[in-house]
């Protein structure tokens, strides 16, 4: 399985969301990256996709490199914008997809996960993640 730089994936996610007509904040970007990584690990026998692991923060996992890129707007709840026209956006998205250089099944998973979760609000993504972690911890405690 191929691995990618998390910043390259972040750029792809931003463009993909904007191409869908979905707003994306730095917080939402972090959550979408985490969901992509989690689904990749689950589907591809514990193979990680990114070359970087996230840090544990109050609202869930954060990729420090990506945070550093968007930190001026991270706590202001401002959406990330590219100001690209439709044709430019489509071309940039295709270019970023090519830069990912993923195997077909990896790319299909990434696109499916983003398409599924991008429509949810930042808060919903955080809450859903907390719900999953809580239930996983509860399950693990009952197995002890």
Secondary structure, DSSP 8 states (H G I E B T S, - for coil): ---B-HHHHHHHHHHHHHHHT---BHHHHHHHHHHHHHHHHHHTTT---BSS--EEETTEEE-HHHHHHHHHHHTTT-B------HHHHHHHHHHHHHHH---HHHHHHHHHHHHHHTTS-HHHHHHHHHHHHHHHHHHHHHH-
